[in-house]
Amino acid sequence: MSHWPPLPRISLRLSLAAFLLAGAGRPVLAADWPHWRGPDYTGISPEKDWLDHWGDDGPPVAWKATVGIGFSAFAVAQGRAFTLGNADNTDTVFCLDAASGKLLWKQSYPADLGDKYFEGGTTSTPTVVGDQVFTVSRWGDVFCFAAADGKILWQRNVQKDLGIRVPSWGFSGSPTVLQNLVLLNIGEAGLALRQTNGETAWQSADDDAGYSTPLPWERDGHWQVLLGSGKSYLAVDALTGKEQWRLRWLTQYGVNAADPVIAGNQVFIASGYGKGSALLQPGTTSEPEVKWKSKVLRTQINGAVLYQGHLYGSDGDSTDKHPLKCVELATGTEKWSAPENTFGALLIANGKLILLGDHGELVVAPATPAEFKPTARAQVLGGKCWTVPVLANGRLYCRNSRGDVVCLDLRPK
Protein backbone atom coordinates (compact mmCIF):
# COMPACT_ATOMS: atom_id res chain seq x y z
CA MET A 1 0.00 0.00 0.00
CA SER A 2 1.65 3.22 -1.13
CA HIS A 3 -1.12 5.71 -0.60
CA TRP A 4 -2.86 7.31 2.33
CA PRO A 5 -6.56 7.79 2.88
CA PRO A 6 -7.76 10.68 4.85
CA LEU A 7 -7.75 14.33 4.79
CA PRO A 8 -8.73 14.35 5.75
CA ARG A 9 -21.18 18.43 4.42
CA ILE A 10 -24.64 19.70 5.05
CA SER A 11 -26.16 22.37 3.29
CA LEU A 12 -26.54 24.95 6.03
CA ARG A 13 -27.61 28.49 5.39
CA LEU A 14 -25.06 31.12 6.36
CA SER A 15 -27.59 32.56 8.75
CA LEU A 16 -27.14 29.46 10.91
CA ALA A 17 -23.40 29.94 11.27
CA ALA A 18 -23.62 31.87 14.53
CA PHE A 19 -25.77 29.14 16.08
CA LEU A 20 -23.37 26.43 14.98
CA LEU A 21 -20.52 28.36 16.55
CA ALA A 22 -22.18 28.67 19.94
CA GLY A 23 -19.92 30.28 22.47
CA ALA A 24 -17.97 32.19 19.85
CA GLY A 25 -16.54 35.63 20.45
CA ARG A 26 -16.34 37.90 17.43
CA PRO A 27 -18.50 36.79 14.50
CA VAL A 28 -16.92 35.07 11.52
CA LEU A 29 -16.94 37.22 8.39
CA ALA A 30 -19.04 35.99 5.49
CA ALA A 31 -15.94 35.57 3.31
CA ASP A 32 -13.91 33.73 5.95
CA TRP A 33 -13.25 29.99 5.73
CA PRO A 34 -13.06 29.09 9.44
CA HIS A 35 -12.86 25.29 9.23
CA TRP A 36 -12.69 22.23 7.00
CA ARG A 37 -15.10 22.40 4.01
CA GLY A 38 -15.86 26.08 4.58
CA PRO A 39 -18.46 28.18 6.41
CA ASP A 40 -21.35 25.73 5.97
CA TYR A 41 -19.38 22.48 5.51
CA THR A 42 -20.22 22.12 1.82
CA GLY A 43 -16.96 22.93 0.03
CA ILE A 44 -18.68 25.99 -1.45
CA SER A 45 -17.40 29.53 -0.94
CA PRO A 46 -19.92 32.40 -0.74
CA GLU A 47 -17.50 34.70 -2.56
CA LYS A 48 -18.57 36.12 -5.89
CA ASP A 49 -16.07 38.86 -6.69
CA TRP A 50 -12.80 37.07 -7.41
CA LEU A 51 -10.43 36.81 -10.35
CA ASP A 52 -11.41 33.72 -12.36
CA HIS A 53 -9.18 34.38 -15.37
CA TRP A 54 -5.64 35.64 -15.84
CA GLY A 55 -2.88 36.07 -18.40
CA ASP A 56 0.04 33.86 -19.33
CA ASP A 57 1.83 34.73 -16.10
CA GLY A 58 -0.97 33.23 -14.01
CA PRO A 59 -2.67 34.79 -11.01
CA PRO A 60 -0.67 37.22 -8.83
CA VAL A 61 1.23 35.65 -5.93
CA ALA A 62 0.59 37.41 -2.62
CA TRP A 63 3.10 35.42 -0.59
CA LYS A 64 4.76 32.04 -0.07
CA ALA A 65 5.62 30.05 3.05
CA THR A 66 6.85 26.66 4.25
CA VAL A 67 4.91 24.82 6.96
CA GLY A 68 6.28 21.25 7.08
CA ILE A 69 5.12 17.87 5.83
CA GLY A 70 1.41 17.17 5.74
CA PHE A 71 -1.91 17.48 3.95
CA SER A 72 -3.70 19.87 6.30
CA ALA A 73 -5.80 22.54 4.61
CA PHE A 74 -6.18 26.14 5.77
CA ALA A 75 -8.68 27.76 8.11
CA VAL A 76 -8.93 31.51 7.54
CA ALA A 77 -10.71 33.87 9.94
CA GLN A 78 -10.36 37.41 11.25
CA GLY A 79 -7.31 38.16 9.14
CA ARG A 80 -5.41 35.05 10.20
CA ALA A 81 -4.61 31.84 8.29
CA PHE A 82 -4.05 28.62 10.24
CA THR A 83 -2.59 25.28 9.18
CA LEU A 84 -0.41 22.42 10.49
CA GLY A 85 2.76 20.64 9.41
CA ASN A 86 5.38 18.23 10.70
CA ALA A 87 9.18 18.46 10.80
CA ASP A 88 11.64 16.38 12.81
CA ASN A 89 8.81 14.37 14.41
CA THR A 90 7.23 17.56 15.68
CA ASP A 91 3.83 18.93 14.72
CA THR A 92 3.53 22.70 14.47
CA VAL A 93 0.38 24.82 14.40
CA PHE A 94 1.03 27.91 12.28
CA CYS A 95 -0.85 31.20 12.50
CA LEU A 96 0.02 33.46 9.56
CA ASP A 97 -1.17 36.90 8.61
CA ALA A 98 -3.72 36.13 5.89
CA ALA A 99 -2.70 39.09 3.72
CA SER A 100 1.10 38.99 3.99
CA GLY A 101 2.02 35.49 5.18
CA LYS A 102 3.92 36.92 8.13
CA LEU A 103 4.23 34.44 11.00
CA LEU A 104 2.08 35.70 13.87
CA TRP A 105 2.64 32.73 16.16
CA LYS A 106 3.30 29.01 16.20
CA GLN A 107 2.99 26.19 18.71
CA SER A 108 4.79 22.85 18.49
CA TYR A 109 4.52 19.48 20.21
CA PRO A 110 6.17 16.06 19.71
CA ALA A 111 4.38 13.93 17.08
CA ASP A 112 5.70 11.03 15.05
CA LEU A 113 5.87 11.73 11.30
CA GLY A 114 3.87 8.54 10.73
CA ASP A 115 5.17 7.86 7.23
CA LYS A 116 4.50 4.12 7.19
CA TYR A 117 2.06 4.19 4.27
CA PHE A 118 2.59 7.66 2.81
CA GLU A 119 4.67 10.81 3.29
CA GLY A 120 3.21 11.22 6.76
CA GLY A 121 2.68 14.48 8.56
CA THR A 122 -0.49 16.26 9.55
CA THR A 123 -3.84 15.44 7.93
CA SER A 124 -6.50 17.39 9.84
CA THR A 125 -7.31 21.10 9.51
CA PRO A 126 -7.62 23.68 12.33
CA THR A 127 -11.06 24.93 13.35
CA VAL A 128 -11.55 28.59 14.32
CA VAL A 129 -14.44 29.53 16.60
CA GLY A 130 -14.48 33.17 17.63
CA ASP A 131 -11.27 33.80 19.54
CA GLN A 132 -10.31 30.14 19.81
CA VAL A 133 -8.55 27.64 17.53
CA PHE A 134 -8.96 23.88 17.89
CA THR A 135 -6.63 21.24 16.46
CA VAL A 136 -6.24 17.47 16.68
CA SER A 137 -3.21 15.39 15.77
CA ARG A 138 -3.11 11.95 14.16
CA TRP A 139 -2.15 10.55 17.58
CA GLY A 140 -4.90 12.14 19.66
CA ASP A 141 -3.37 15.43 20.84
CA VAL A 142 -6.24 17.92 21.11
CA PHE A 143 -5.54 21.63 21.69
CA CYS A 144 -7.53 24.78 22.26
CA PHE A 145 -5.48 27.90 21.50
CA ALA A 146 -6.17 31.59 21.80
CA ALA A 147 -6.42 32.70 18.18
CA ALA A 148 -4.70 36.04 18.79
CA ASP A 149 -1.44 34.86 20.38
CA GLY A 150 -1.41 31.03 20.44
CA LYS A 151 -1.73 30.72 24.21
CA ILE A 152 -2.75 27.16 25.11
CA LEU A 153 -6.14 27.37 26.82
CA TRP A 154 -6.38 23.61 27.33
CA GLN A 155 -4.89 20.44 25.93
CA ARG A 156 -5.07 16.68 26.34
CA ASN A 157 -4.17 13.47 24.55
CA VAL A 158 -7.47 11.64 24.30
CA GLN A 159 -5.90 8.45 22.95
CA LYS A 160 -3.81 8.06 26.09
CA ASP A 161 -6.46 9.39 28.47
CA LEU A 162 -9.29 7.21 27.17
CA GLY A 163 -7.38 4.26 25.75
CA ILE A 164 -8.96 4.56 22.31
CA ARG A 165 -7.20 2.73 19.51
CA VAL A 166 -5.60 4.69 16.67
CA PRO A 167 -6.70 3.62 13.17
CA SER A 168 -4.07 2.70 10.58
CA TRP A 169 -3.43 6.24 9.30
CA GLY A 170 -4.12 8.05 12.54
CA PHE A 171 -7.01 10.29 13.50
CA SER A 172 -7.57 12.48 10.47
CA GLY A 173 -10.98 14.15 10.79
CA SER A 174 -10.87 17.82 11.75
CA PRO A 175 -12.59 19.17 14.90
CA THR A 176 -16.21 20.30 14.59
CA VAL A 177 -17.48 22.72 17.25
CA LEU A 178 -21.22 22.63 17.86
CA GLN A 179 -23.29 23.71 20.86
CA ASN A 180 -20.24 24.14 23.11
CA LEU A 181 -18.88 20.71 22.20
CA VAL A 182 -15.73 19.81 20.27
CA LEU A 183 -16.74 16.81 18.17
CA LEU A 184 -14.05 14.44 16.92
CA ASN A 185 -14.03 11.32 14.75
CA ILE A 186 -12.29 9.29 17.43
CA GLY A 187 -13.62 5.94 18.56
CA GLU A 188 -16.16 3.78 16.76
CA ALA A 189 -18.83 6.51 16.64
CA GLY A 190 -17.14 9.73 17.70
CA LEU A 191 -16.05 11.62 20.79
CA ALA A 192 -17.23 14.93 22.29
CA LEU A 193 -15.18 17.24 24.53
CA ARG A 194 -16.45 20.31 26.32
CA GLN A 195 -15.39 23.45 24.52
CA THR A 196 -14.62 25.30 27.74
CA ASN A 197 -12.14 22.89 29.31
CA GLY A 198 -11.66 19.80 27.12
CA GLU A 199 -13.39 17.42 29.51
CA THR A 200 -15.11 14.39 28.00
CA ALA A 201 -18.82 14.96 27.36
CA TRP A 202 -19.43 11.57 25.72
CA GLN A 203 -17.45 8.88 23.98
CA SER A 204 -18.14 5.82 21.84
CA ALA A 205 -16.81 2.27 21.80
CA ASP A 206 -13.12 1.52 21.36
CA ASP A 207 -13.14 0.46 17.73
CA ASP A 208 -11.57 1.82 14.55
CA ALA A 209 -12.65 5.31 13.58
CA GLY A 210 -12.99 6.31 9.97
CA TYR A 211 -11.24 9.37 8.58
CA SER A 212 -14.04 11.84 7.84
CA THR A 213 -14.75 15.06 9.73
CA PRO A 214 -17.86 15.10 11.97
CA LEU A 215 -20.62 16.69 9.90
CA PRO A 216 -23.44 18.52 11.73
CA TRP A 217 -27.01 18.08 10.49
CA GLU A 218 -30.12 19.60 12.01
CA ARG A 219 -33.19 17.33 11.84
CA ASP A 220 -36.53 18.09 13.50
CA GLY A 221 -34.94 20.67 15.77
CA HIS A 222 -32.14 18.38 16.93
CA TRP A 223 -28.52 18.26 15.88
CA GLN A 224 -27.02 15.05 14.58
CA VAL A 225 -23.45 14.38 13.53
CA LEU A 226 -22.58 12.19 10.53
CA LEU A 227 -19.41 10.12 10.63
CA GLY A 228 -17.54 7.55 8.62
CA SER A 229 -16.33 4.78 10.93
CA GLY A 230 -14.06 1.89 10.04
CA LYS A 231 -17.05 -0.21 8.94
CA SER A 232 -20.04 2.11 8.49
CA TYR A 233 -21.46 5.53 7.83
CA LEU A 234 -23.66 6.59 10.73
CA ALA A 235 -25.36 9.43 12.57
CA VAL A 236 -25.32 10.15 16.30
CA ASP A 237 -27.05 12.71 18.48
CA ALA A 238 -24.61 15.60 18.81
CA LEU A 239 -25.34 16.27 22.49
CA THR A 240 -25.38 12.69 23.78
CA GLY A 241 -23.63 10.49 21.20
CA LYS A 242 -26.71 8.24 20.98
CA GLU A 243 -26.79 6.46 17.66
CA GLN A 244 -29.57 7.54 15.28
CA TRP A 245 -28.91 5.31 12.28
CA ARG A 246 -26.17 3.30 10.62
CA LEU A 247 -25.41 1.79 7.22
CA ARG A 248 -22.76 -0.90 7.10
CA TRP A 249 -20.24 0.26 4.52
CA LEU A 250 -17.13 -1.88 4.17
CA THR A 251 -14.28 -0.26 2.29
CA GLN A 252 -10.88 -1.89 1.93
CA TYR A 253 -8.55 -1.06 4.85
CA GLY A 254 -11.45 0.65 6.64
CA VAL A 255 -10.94 3.81 4.60
CA ASN A 256 -14.26 5.58 4.96
CA ALA A 257 -12.62 8.96 4.58
CA ALA A 258 -14.71 11.14 2.26
CA ASP A 259 -17.20 13.35 4.07
CA PRO A 260 -20.89 12.62 3.48
CA VAL A 261 -22.90 15.16 1.50
CA ILE A 262 -26.26 16.34 2.82
CA ALA A 263 -29.02 17.33 0.40
CA GLY A 264 -32.30 18.17 2.11
CA ASN A 265 -33.32 15.00 3.95
CA GLN A 266 -30.97 12.76 1.99
CA VAL A 267 -27.31 11.83 2.44
CA PHE A 268 -24.76 10.93 -0.23
CA ILE A 269 -21.81 8.74 0.75
CA ALA A 270 -18.85 7.43 -1.23
CA SER A 271 -15.49 5.75 -0.76
CA GLY A 272 -12.59 4.52 -2.87
CA TYR A 273 -10.83 1.18 -3.43
CA GLY A 274 -13.55 0.30 -5.93
CA LYS A 275 -16.35 0.55 -3.38
CA GLY A 276 -18.55 3.26 -4.94
CA SER A 277 -21.32 5.51 -3.71
CA ALA A 278 -24.93 5.60 -2.55
CA LEU A 279 -27.77 8.01 -1.90
CA LEU A 280 -29.45 7.40 1.46
CA GLN A 281 -32.85 8.37 2.83
CA PRO A 282 -32.65 8.20 6.64
CA GLY A 283 -36.03 7.69 8.30
CA THR A 284 -37.35 6.33 11.57
CA THR A 285 -35.53 3.00 11.36
CA SER A 286 -31.99 2.16 12.44
CA GLU A 287 -30.91 1.66 8.83
CA PRO A 288 -31.58 4.25 6.12
CA GLU A 289 -33.25 3.43 2.82
CA VAL A 290 -30.80 3.20 -0.08
CA LYS A 291 -32.23 5.18 -3.01
CA TRP A 292 -29.47 4.13 -5.38
CA LYS A 293 -26.04 2.53 -5.19
CA SER A 294 -23.35 2.44 -7.85
CA LYS A 295 -19.64 2.67 -8.64
CA VAL A 296 -20.12 5.88 -10.60
CA LEU A 297 -18.20 8.03 -8.10
CA ARG A 298 -15.56 6.54 -5.79
CA THR A 299 -14.08 9.38 -3.77
CA GLN A 300 -11.19 7.97 -1.77
CA ILE A 301 -10.20 10.98 0.33
CA ASN A 302 -11.87 14.32 -0.39
CA GLY A 303 -15.65 14.35 -0.52
CA ALA A 304 -17.57 15.52 -3.57
CA VAL A 305 -19.07 19.01 -3.76
CA LEU A 306 -22.81 19.29 -4.42
CA TYR A 307 -23.96 22.22 -6.54
CA GLN A 308 -27.39 22.71 -8.12
CA GLY A 309 -28.30 19.03 -7.91
CA HIS A 310 -25.01 17.68 -9.22
CA LEU A 311 -21.95 16.20 -7.53
CA TYR A 312 -18.44 17.14 -8.60
CA GLY A 313 -15.59 14.94 -7.42
CA SER A 314 -12.69 12.63 -8.18
CA ASP A 315 -13.48 9.04 -9.13
CA GLY A 316 -10.76 6.57 -8.21
CA ASP A 317 -7.76 6.02 -5.98
CA SER A 318 -4.39 7.72 -5.66
CA THR A 319 -2.54 4.88 -7.41
CA ASP A 320 -4.97 4.66 -10.36
CA LYS A 321 -6.54 7.02 -12.84
CA HIS A 322 -8.99 9.28 -11.06
CA PRO A 323 -10.98 11.39 -13.51
CA LEU A 324 -13.00 14.36 -12.41
CA LYS A 325 -16.72 13.61 -12.75
CA CYS A 326 -20.08 15.30 -12.66
CA VAL A 327 -22.89 13.05 -11.40
CA GLU A 328 -26.59 13.80 -11.00
CA LEU A 329 -27.44 13.41 -7.33
CA ALA A 330 -31.04 12.22 -7.71
CA THR A 331 -30.27 9.35 -10.09
CA GLY A 332 -26.53 8.65 -9.93
CA THR A 333 -26.25 9.34 -13.65
CA GLU A 334 -22.82 10.38 -14.90
CA LYS A 335 -23.02 13.64 -16.85
CA TRP A 336 -19.38 13.89 -17.85
CA SER A 337 -15.92 12.57 -17.02
CA ALA A 338 -12.76 14.61 -17.58
CA PRO A 339 -9.13 13.43 -17.29
CA GLU A 340 -8.21 16.14 -14.79
CA ASN A 341 -5.82 14.78 -12.15
CA THR A 342 -7.22 16.76 -9.24
CA PHE A 343 -7.76 13.86 -6.84
CA GLY A 344 -10.73 15.70 -5.40
CA ALA A 345 -8.88 18.88 -4.49
CA LEU A 346 -11.65 21.25 -5.50
CA LEU A 347 -14.10 23.82 -4.24
CA ILE A 348 -16.87 25.84 -5.88
CA ALA A 349 -17.30 29.61 -5.80
CA ASN A 350 -19.74 31.73 -7.78
CA GLY A 351 -20.77 28.77 -9.92
CA LYS A 352 -17.22 27.86 -10.87
CA LEU A 353 -14.99 24.90 -10.05
CA ILE A 354 -11.60 25.79 -8.57
CA LEU A 355 -9.34 22.76 -8.98
CA LEU A 356 -5.81 22.12 -7.77
CA GLY A 357 -4.22 19.32 -9.78
CA ASP A 358 -2.08 16.53 -8.36
CA HIS A 359 1.07 18.36 -9.45
CA GLY A 360 0.02 21.91 -8.68
CA GLU A 361 -1.88 23.09 -11.74
CA LEU A 362 -4.72 25.46 -10.89
CA VAL A 363 -7.80 25.16 -13.12
CA VAL A 364 -11.03 27.18 -13.21
CA ALA A 365 -14.13 25.89 -15.04
CA PRO A 366 -17.90 26.47 -14.90
CA ALA A 367 -19.70 24.06 -12.56
CA THR A 368 -22.25 22.77 -15.03
CA PRO A 369 -23.50 19.30 -16.00
CA ALA A 370 -23.37 20.29 -19.68
CA GLU A 371 -19.62 19.88 -20.12
CA PHE A 372 -16.21 20.40 -18.53
CA LYS A 373 -14.66 23.40 -20.25
CA PRO A 374 -11.83 25.15 -18.35
CA THR A 375 -11.54 28.90 -18.73
CA ALA A 376 -8.20 29.40 -16.95
CA ARG A 377 -5.10 27.37 -16.08
CA ALA A 378 -1.83 28.11 -14.30
CA GLN A 379 0.99 26.12 -12.71
CA VAL A 380 1.15 27.45 -9.15
CA LEU A 381 2.94 24.70 -7.20
CA GLY A 382 5.05 21.59 -7.66
CA GLY A 383 5.21 18.32 -5.74
CA LYS A 384 2.19 16.33 -4.63
CA CYS A 385 -0.94 18.46 -4.23
CA TRP A 386 -3.88 16.59 -2.70
CA THR A 387 -4.95 19.28 -0.26
CA VAL A 388 -8.09 21.23 -1.12
CA PRO A 389 -7.37 24.90 -1.89
CA VAL A 390 -9.17 27.49 0.22
CA LEU A 391 -10.71 30.74 -1.05
CA ALA A 392 -11.16 33.42 1.61
CA ASN A 393 -11.54 37.18 1.19
CA GLY A 394 -10.26 37.11 -2.36
CA ARG A 395 -7.14 35.05 -1.63
CA LEU A 396 -6.60 31.41 -2.60
CA TYR A 397 -4.42 29.31 -0.28
CA CYS A 398 -2.73 26.25 -1.82
CA ARG A 399 -0.18 23.78 -0.43
CA ASN A 400 1.63 20.58 -1.31
CA SER A 401 2.58 17.57 0.80
CA ARG A 402 6.07 18.81 1.64
CA GLY A 403 4.59 22.02 3.06
CA ASP A 404 5.18 24.57 0.32
CA VAL A 405 2.41 27.17 0.49
CA VAL A 406 1.42 29.74 -2.11
CA CYS A 407 -1.23 32.39 -1.49
CA LEU A 408 -2.71 33.79 -4.70
CA ASP A 409 -4.28 37.24 -4.80
CA LEU A 410 -7.55 36.79 -6.72
CA ARG A 411 -9.02 40.14 -5.73
CA PRO A 412 -10.06 42.14 -8.81
CA LYS A 413 -7.81 45.11 -9.44
Secondary structure, DSSP 8 states (H G I E B T S, - for coil): -------------GGGHHHHTTT-SS---TT-B-STTTTTTSSEE----S-----TT-S-EEEEEE--BB----EEETTEEEEEEESSSEEEEEEEETTT--EEEEEEEE-----SSSS-SB----EEETTEEEEE-TTSEEEEEETTT--EEEEEEHHHHHT----TT------EEETTEEEE--STT-EEEETTT--EEEE--SS-B-SS--EEEEETTEEEEEEEBSSEEEEEETTT--EEEEEE---GGG---S--EEETTEEEEEETTTTEEEEEE--SSSS-EEEEEESS--BSSS--EEETTEEEEE-B-TTS---EEEEETTT--EEEEE----TT-EEEETTEEEEE-TTSEEEEEE--SS----SEEEE---S---S--EEETTEEEEE-TT-EEEEEE----
